[in-house]
Amino acid sequence: RAKQVAVGEWGGWVWINLLGPELAPPLMESIGIEISSDLGAYNMQDMVLHEVLEFDVPVNYKAIVDGFNEIYHVSQLHHSPPDFVKACRSASFHFVGDNYMCFVPRPDKMDEWNEDYDHHKNAICHYVVFPNTVFNCNPEHIQVFNPIPINVERTKFLCWQLIYPGDVSDPEYGAYFARMEA
């Protein structure tokens, strides 16, 4: 018989803790009030799955998660223009227990960022929920990354893209949907 796991639901996701129901802390205690309220503002439970990608990557899963804990990779890996790299200098980092939040202002929103710091509207927001779930949130969509260790040198890397639901025959939503397809 398999060992029991602790299971909880939050944000439209099912969370599993391998410690089991006797040893695992409560889910909301693990995620934390800061992460759950800030990330919760995106209302993921109301979004729909748009795309799933899966990669077999020849690296330890920690290397993937660590990539989301810094912004130095942006210019080389994403081939971002200089204005985005400059905007990264204004990023804010917040460590909350075992978890982490990072808000990187979008270059086209720097004026708004400097006026009211509404990171949900004016930034790309990263949330790392220990040990291996990363939420990359844009105002229009969310990418969820889940690196799963296969062995010490290999990781299955799952990527989900969530978008807001709507009617593609509506011109405004149709334009939004087209942007998500690009």
N, C-alpha and C positions, 0 to 999 in steps of 0.2 A: 504494500500500500504506500502511496506517495505521502510525503509529509504535508501537513496542512499549511496553507499560506494565509496571511492576513489580506483582506480585500476591502477596498473602499472605492467610492465614486466621488469625483469632483470635476467640474468644468467639462462634463461630457465624456470624461475618460474613466476607465477602470484602472485603479492603481493596485498593484500587487507587491506585497512585502514578503520576501522569502523567510524572514525571521519567524513568521507564523503568528497566530492571534495572541499567543501568550506573551511573546517577547517584543513584538513590533509596537512602536509608539503609535498613538492614534494618527490617522492620515493628516488631519488638519494641523496637528502639532508638528509633523514632519515637514509639511509644505510651509507652514508659518502664516500668520495673519497678514504680514506685509506682502508676501508673494501672492497669497490667495486673493487679497483685495485688489492689488494692482493688476495682476494678470487676469483676474476675474472680470475686470472692466471690459475686456474684449468679448465677453459672452460667448465663449467657444461652444457651449452647449447649444447655441442657436445656429452655429455654422454647419456647413456640409463639407464632406470630404470631396475634394476636387481631383486630387492625384496622389498616387503612392509610388515612390521609387525605392528600390532596394539595391544596395551595393555590397559586395564582398570586398573588404578593404584589408590589405596586408599590414595592419598596424594594431597596436594595443588600443582598446577603446578609450583609455585615458588621454591619448594623443588627440583624439577627435573632440572630446569634451573640452580639453584645454584650449583648443583652437577657438572656442566661443568665449573664452575668458580673457581674450586680448584683442586688440584691433590692429596689430602690426601687420597681419596677413592681408588686410583689405586691398592694398594697392597691387600686390603681386598676384594673389589668388583670384580676386574678383576683377582685376584690371580696372579699378575705380579711378575716375579722373581726379586731378589734384584738388578740386574744390571739395570733394567728399573726404579725402584724406585730411584736409585742413579742418573740416567740420568735426572729424573724429577727435581733434584736440579738445573739443568742448564736451566730450562724453563724460557721463557721471557713472560712477561705480558704487554699488551698494551690496555689502555682504550681510546676509541675514542667516545666522546659524550656519548650517551646512549648505545653504543655497545662496544664490547670487542674482543680482539684477544689474543690467548695464543699459543706459539710454544714450544712443548715438544720434545727435541731431542730423536731420536730413539737410543737405546743403541748400536746397531751395526753400527751406523753412527757417533759416538762421535768424532772420529778423523776428519772426514769431517766437522762436525759441528764447531769444534774449529778452523779449517782452514779458511773456507769461509762463514759460517753462512747462507748457502742456505737452509732456513727452508722449502721451498717447496719440496726439495729432501731429506732432512735429518731429518725431524721432523714430528710429528703428529700435525696438526694445527687445533685449535678450533676457531671458530668464533661464537659469540653470537650476533644475531641481535635482538634488543629490539622489542617487549617484549618477544617473545617466539619461536624463530627459532634458532637452533644450527646446525652448520655445523662442522662435525668431518672429517677432510681431511687427507688422507694418499696419498702418491705418486700414488698409484694404484687405489684408489676408494674413494668415499665420502659417508658418512652416514649423512643424514639430519634428525634431530629430531625436532618434533613439538608437544610439550605438549599443549593440548587444555583444558582449565578449563571447567569442567562440573558443578561443584559447589565448595564450599570452601574446601571440603575434598575429591574431586574425579577429576581425570584427565584422558582424553583419550590421550594416548601417541602414536603418529605415528612415524614410523621409515622407511625411504626410503634408499635403498642402490643404488648408482649410480656407473656404471662402464663405461669404455671406450669401444666403439663398435669395433667389428672385426669379423673375420672368424674363428670359432672354429676348422676348418680343418687345419688352418695354425698352425704348431707346436708351434711357439713362443706365438701366441695368445691363443692357446689351453692350454698351461701351465699357462698363466695368468688367464684364465677363471677357470681352475681347482683350482687355489689358492683362487679365489673369492668364490668358492663353498664350500671350506673347513671350 
